[in-house]
Amino acid sequence: MATITAVSPLAPASFPDLPIIDGVRFATVAAGVKYQGRTDVMLAQLVPGTAIAGVFTKSSTRSASVLDCQAKLGGNSDDGAAILVNSGNSNAFTGRGGVAAVETITQAAATACAVPQKRVFTSSTGVIGEPLPFERITSHLDALAGSLDEKAIESAARAIMTTDTFPKGACTTVTLRGGTINIAGIAKGSGMIAPDMATMLVYIFTDAKISQSELQGLVSQHNAKTFNCITVDSDTSTSDTVLVAATGESGVDVNGQSAFSQALYGVMLDLAHQVVRDGEGARKFVEIAVTGALDDAEARVHALSIANSPLVKTAIAGEDANWGRVVMAVGKSGATADRDLLSIRFGDVVVAENGWVSPGYDESKAAAHMKGDTLVIGVDIGLGQGRATVWTCDLTHGYIDINADYRS
């Protein structure tokens, strides 16, 4: 495994002070699944009454853990639940052995945590195609269950990291009709990041009281505008999982409350942005904002074509205001465009309009914008009202260094 030494320059100054979420406790252990000398397994135990919703990768080669989680969603929330995650091995493309590993792990976790096996959700992240040494996990389950702590969420965030350079956390506290609720989430993700669920593991917890069906609706709705709108390298993982658990311990019923929906969206977007800011080798965080497309779906196609273009991303890395590469990416996207209606801006600088360089274009101002670590590329297609925003990063040699060495 490539050694990651430097924290991304786009990382937050520190891990946030996440609030305790009543009804969930965490524990971690260094099990040696792949890494030595660092925690690599996380257990979260949830009280009876917890509603759990999720979204997952649409990959045709998704892992046994993902398939198992998908089958369990919507189960009886009267029972307690557990989430068990390992890093270092994805248990993907491991055939029947991968299915057997999930069965063994979930049964062992169910016993250790005294919850039904159908309420144990697992995730695995890391190298694809290598058998999961599941006994290294199951042998620690009793110790994990015996060391659960409501304050250990930061340790959980660190245990799920692979090539991440920093642990990712986000939270909010909001006063609603009926009282105050907390939301806290953690994520991992750095490479193999692209929409279609994006590639990451995300676990969000709240003490709000909400039905599973409504929570699922909100998670699916907000996923489309957050985790499904980020890309580092256009590659979709076999293991993508977002799970959101609502313990109900606050007693505040948030069903139908738009303020809760907005708060959940904010936490999801924060975590999604942090994944991009930790993109392998990233030095620039880039927003691609497309307007004026025929519809939102076509705007999204254009935006992703720009965000995933190696030529656009390397120009950004080189701080080159090369708007011709944006023109290229729009033209190849497959969505409807008219060359002579296209307008492009870098930050507030209009560089091209009506199919040609802007009469007032000042290269020095565009170049100055490209030197920042947070960039905006705006494109107006000029055809309709469709709009979409996606977030990406630059493509540097650091990405090659990490991934050429990944299994060693």
C-alpha positions in Angstrom: 0.0 0.0 0.0 1.3 3.4 -0.9 2.4 5.4 2.1 0.6 8.7 2.5 2.7 11.1 4.5 1.5 14.7 3.7 -1.9 15.9 4.7 -3.8 17.5 1.8 -3.3 21.3 1.7 -7.1 21.5 1.2 -7.8 19.8 4.6 -9.7 21.5 7.4 -7.5 23.0 10.1 -8.7 20.2 12.5 -11.2 17.5 13.0 -14.5 19.1 14.1 -15.9 18.8 17.7 -18.7 16.5 16.9 -21.6 16.3 19.3 -22.5 13.2 21.1 -25.4 11.4 19.4 -27.6 9.8 22.1 -28.2 6.1 21.2 -24.9 5.4 19.4 -21.6 4.3 20.7 -18.3 3.5 18.9 -15.2 1.4 19.3 -12.1 0.8 17.2 -9.2 -1.7 17.1 -6.0 -2.3 15.2 -6.9 -5.8 13.7 -4.1 -5.9 11.1 -6.5 -6.6 8.2 -4.0 -4.9 5.9 -2.3 -2.1 7.8 0.1 -2.5 10.7 0.2 -0.2 13.7 -3.0 1.7 13.1 -6.7 1.2 13.7 -8.5 -0.5 10.9 -11.9 -1.7 12.2 -14.8 0.4 13.5 -17.9 -0.8 15.3 -20.9 1.4 16.0 -23.8 0.1 18.1 -27.3 1.6 17.9 -30.2 1.4 20.3 -33.5 -0.3 19.5 -35.8 2.0 17.6 -33.1 3.3 15.3 -34.2 3.9 11.7 -31.5 3.2 9.1 -31.5 4.4 5.5 -28.8 4.1 2.8 -27.6 4.5 -0.7 -25.0 2.4 -2.4 -22.9 2.0 -5.5 -24.6 1.0 -8.7 -21.5 -0.8 -9.8 -22.2 -4.2 -11.5 -19.2 -5.6 -9.5 -20.3 -4.3 -6.1 -19.0 -6.1 -3.0 -20.7 -8.7 -0.9 -21.0 -6.2 1.9 -22.9 -3.8 -0.3 -25.3 -6.5 -1.5 -25.9 -7.6 2.1 -26.6 -4.0 3.3 -29.0 -3.4 0.4 -31.0 -6.6 1.3 -31.3 -5.5 5.0 -32.5 -1.9 4.6 -36.0 -1.3 5.8 -35.9 -4.0 8.5 -37.6 -3.8 11.9 -36.3 -0.8 13.8 -37.6 -2.1 17.1 -34.4 -4.1 17.3 -31.0 -2.7 18.0 -28.4 -2.5 15.2 -24.7 -2.4 14.6 -22.4 -1.1 11.8 -19.1 -2.8 11.4 -16.4 -1.4 9.0 -12.9 -2.5 8.1 -10.3 -0.7 6.0 -7.5 -2.3 4.0 -9.5 -4.9 2.1 -12.7 -4.3 0.1 -13.9 -7.9 0.1 -15.0 -7.2 -3.5 -14.5 -9.7 -6.4 -13.9 -12.4 -3.9 -16.7 -14.8 -5.1 -18.5 -17.1 -2.7 -15.7 -16.6 -0.2 -16.7 -13.0 0.1 -20.3 -13.8 0.8 -19.2 -16.4 3.4 -17.0 -13.7 5.0 -19.9 -11.3 5.4 -22.1 -14.1 6.8 -19.5 -15.0 9.4 -18.7 -11.4 10.3 -22.4 -10.3 10.7 -23.2 -13.4 12.8 -20.2 -12.8 15.1 -21.1 -9.1 15.4 -24.8 -10.0 16.1 -23.7 -12.3 19.0 -21.2 -9.8 20.4 -23.6 -6.9 20.3 -26.8 -8.9 21.2 -28.6 -7.7 18.1 -30.3 -9.7 15.3 -28.0 -10.6 12.4 -30.4 -8.9 10.0 -29.6 -5.6 11.7 -25.8 -5.8 11.3 -24.5 -3.7 8.4 -21.0 -4.1 7.3 -18.6 -2.3 4.9 -15.2 -3.1 3.7 -12.8 -0.8 1.8 -9.4 -1.3 0.3 -7.8 -3.6 -2.2 -10.1 -5.4 -4.6 -9.8 -9.1 -5.3 -8.0 -10.3 -2.2 -9.8 -12.6 0.3 -10.8 -10.8 3.4 -9.0 -12.3 6.5 -12.3 -12.1 8.4 -10.9 -13.9 11.4 -8.7 -10.9 12.2 -12.0 -9.0 12.6 -14.1 -11.6 14.4 -11.4 -12.3 16.9 -11.7 -8.7 18.2 -15.5 -8.3 18.3 -15.9 -9.1 22.0 -13.3 -6.5 22.8 -14.9 -4.0 20.5 -18.3 -4.6 22.1 -16.8 -4.2 25.5 -15.2 -0.9 24.8 -18.0 1.0 23.1 -17.9 4.7 23.9 -20.3 7.5 22.8 -17.4 9.9 22.5 -15.3 7.8 20.2 -16.6 9.0 16.8 -13.3 10.6 15.8 -11.4 7.3 16.4 -14.1 5.7 14.2 -13.4 8.3 11.4 -9.7 7.4 11.5 -10.2 3.6 11.5 -12.1 3.7 8.1 -9.4 5.6 6.2 -7.4 4.1 3.4 -5.4 6.6 1.2 -7.1 9.4 3.0 -4.8 12.0 4.4 -7.2 13.3 7.1 -10.3 12.0 8.9 -13.5 13.6 7.8 -16.3 14.7 10.0 -19.2 17.2 9.9 -22.1 18.1 12.2 -24.9 20.4 13.0 -27.2 21.2 15.9 -30.6 22.6 15.0 -33.6 23.7 17.0 -36.9 22.4 15.4 -40.5 22.3 16.3 -40.4 20.1 19.4 -36.8 20.6 20.5 -33.2 20.4 19.5 -31.5 17.6 17.5 -27.9 16.8 16.6 -26.5 15.3 13.4 -22.9 14.1 13.2 -21.2 12.2 10.3 -17.9 10.7 9.3 -16.6 9.7 5.9 -13.7 8.2 4.1 -12.8 8.7 0.5 -9.8 10.0 -1.5 -9.4 8.1 -4.8 -11.7 6.0 -7.0 -14.2 8.9 -6.7 -17.0 9.4 -9.2 -20.7 9.9 -9.3 -23.2 7.0 -9.5 -23.0 7.1 -5.7 -19.4 8.2 -5.8 -16.7 6.2 -4.0 -16.6 6.4 -0.4 -17.9 5.2 2.9 -20.2 7.6 4.9 -21.9 7.1 8.2 -24.2 9.8 9.6 -26.0 9.7 12.9 -28.8 11.8 14.4 -30.8 11.6 17.6 -33.9 12.8 15.6 -37.1 10.6 15.5 -38.1 9.8 11.9 -39.7 7.0 10.0 -37.4 4.8 8.0 -39.3 5.5 4.8 -39.1 9.3 5.2 -35.4 9.1 6.2 -34.7 7.0 3.1 -36.5 9.5 0.9 -34.4 12.4 2.3 -31.1 10.4 1.9 -31.8 9.5 -1.7 -32.9 13.0 -2.5 -29.9 14.7 -1.0 -27.5 12.1 -2.3 -28.3 13.3 -5.8 -27.0 16.8 -5.0 -24.1 15.9 -2.8 -22.2 12.6 -3.0 -23.5 12.0 -6.5 -22.0 15.4 -7.6 -18.4 14.8 -6.8 -15.6 13.3 -8.8 -11.9 13.0 -8.4 -10.9 10.6 -11.2 -14.2 9.4 -12.8 -13.9 5.9 -11.3 -16.8 4.4 -9.4 -16.0 2.0 -6.5 -17.3 -1.5 -5.8 -17.9 -0.6 -2.2 -19.7 2.8 -2.0 -22.0 3.0 1.0 -23.8 5.9 2.7 -25.7 4.9 5.8 -27.8 7.3 7.9 -29.1 6.2 11.3 -31.7 8.1 13.3 -31.8 6.8 16.9 -34.9 8.9 18.0 -33.3 9.4 21.4 -34.0 13.2 21.4 -37.7 12.5 21.3 -38.1 15.2 18.6 -40.3 14.0 15.7 -38.8 15.5 12.5 -41.1 13.8 10.0 -42.2 16.5 7.5 -39.9 19.2 9.0 -38.0 20.9 6.2 -35.5 22.4 8.6 -34.3 18.8 9.4 -34.1 18.0 5.7 -31.9 21.1 5.2 -29.7 20.3 8.1 -29.1 16.7 6.9 -28.3 18.1 3.4 -25.8 20.5 4.9 -23.9 17.7 6.7 -23.9 15.5 3.6 -22.6 18.3 1.4 -19.9 19.1 3.9 -18.7 15.5 3.9 -18.9 15.3 0.1 -16.7 18.4 -0.3 -14.2 17.0 2.2 -13.8 13.9 0.1 -12.9 16.0 -2.9 -10.5 18.1 -0.8 -8.7 14.9 0.0 -8.6 13.8 -3.6 -5.4 11.8 -4.2 -2.7 14.4 -4.9 -5.2 17.3 -5.0 -4.0 20.8 -4.6 -7.1 22.6 -6.0 -10.8 22.3 -5.0 -12.9 23.1 -8.1 -16.6 23.9 -8.5 -18.0 23.4 -12.0 -21.2 25.4 -12.4 -23.2 24.8 -15.6 -26.3 26.9 -16.5 -28.4 27.4 -19.6 -28.6 23.8 -20.6 -31.8 22.3 -22.1 -32.5 20.7 -18.7 -30.8 19.7 -15.5 -29.9 16.3 -16.7 -28.0 17.7 -19.7 -26.4 20.3 -17.5 -25.1 17.5 -15.3 -23.6 15.7 -18.4 -21.8 18.9 -19.4 -20.5 19.5 -15.9 -19.2 16.0 -15.4 -17.5 16.1 -18.8 -15.6 19.2 -17.7 -14.9 17.8 -14.2 -13.6 14.5 -15.5 -11.5 15.7 -18.3 -7.8 15.0 -17.7 -6.9 17.9 -19.9 -9.0 20.3 -17.9 -7.8 18.9 -14.6 -4.1 19.1 -15.6 -4.5 22.7 -16.8 -5.9 23.5 -13.4 -3.0 21.8 -11.7 -0.7 23.9 -13.9 -2.7 27.1 -13.0 -3.2 27.6 -16.8 -6.3 29.6 -17.7 -6.8 27.4 -20.8 -10.5 27.9 -21.5 -10.1 26.0 -24.8 -10.0 22.8 -22.8 -13.4 23.7 -21.3 -14.8 24.2 -24.8 -13.4 20.8 -25.7 -15.1 19.1 -22.8 -18.5 20.6 -23.5 -18.2 19.6 -27.1 -17.4 16.0 -26.4 -20.0 15.5 -23.6 -22.8 14.3 -25.8 -25.3 16.8 -24.4 -26.8 19.5 -26.5 -24.6 22.6 -27.1 -24.2 25.4 -29.6 -20.7 26.7 -30.1 -21.9 30.2 -30.8 -24.0 30.5 -27.7 -21.4 29.3 -25.2 -20.0 31.5 -22.4 -17.3 30.6 -19.9 -15.9 32.3 -16.8 -13.1 31.6 -14.4 -14.3 33.0 -11.1 -15.7 36.4 -11.9 -13.7 36.7 -15.1 -15.6 36.2 -18.3 -13.2 34.6 -20.7 -15.4 33.6 -23.6 -18.9 34.5 -24.8 -21.0 34.0 -27.8 -18.7 31.3 -29.1 -15.5 33.4 -29.0 -13.1 35.0 -26.6 -14.7 37.8 -24.6 -13.8 41.3 -26.0 -12.9 42.4 -22.4 -10.9 39.3 -21.5 -7.9 40.0 -19.3 -5.6 37.0 -19.2 -3.8 38.2 -16.1 -7.1 38.3 -14.0 -8.0 34.8 -15.1 -4.5 33.6 -14.3 -4.7 35.2 -10.9 -7.9 33.2 -10.2 -6.2 30.0 -11.2 -3.5 30.4 -8.6 -6.0 30.1 -5.7 -6.7 26.8 -4.0 -10.5 27.1 -4.4 -11.6 27.7 -8.0 -14.9 28.2 -9.9 -15.4 27.4 -13.6 -18.8 28.7 -14.8 -20.3 27.6 -18.2 -23.5 28.9 -19.7 -24.8 26.8 -22.5 -27.2 29.4 -23.7 -30.1 27.0 -24.6 -32.5 26.8 -21.7 -32.9 26.8 -17.9 -31.1 23.6 -16.9 -28.4 23.8 -14.3 -26.0 21.6 -12.4 -23.1 22.0 -10.1 -20.4 19.4 -9.5 -17.1 19.5 -7.5 -13.8 18.1 -8.5 -10.0 18.6 -8.0 -6.9 19.0 -10.1 -4.9 16.1 -11.4 -1.3 16.1 -10.2 1.6 13.7 -10.3 0.7 12.8 -6.7 -2.3 10.8 -8.0 0.0 8.7 -10.1 2.4 8.1 -7.2 -0.3 6.9 -4.9 -2.1 4.6 -7.4 0.9 3.1 -9.2 2.0 1.9 -5.8 -1.4 1.0 -4.3 -0.9 -2.7 -3.7 2.7 -2.7 -2.6 
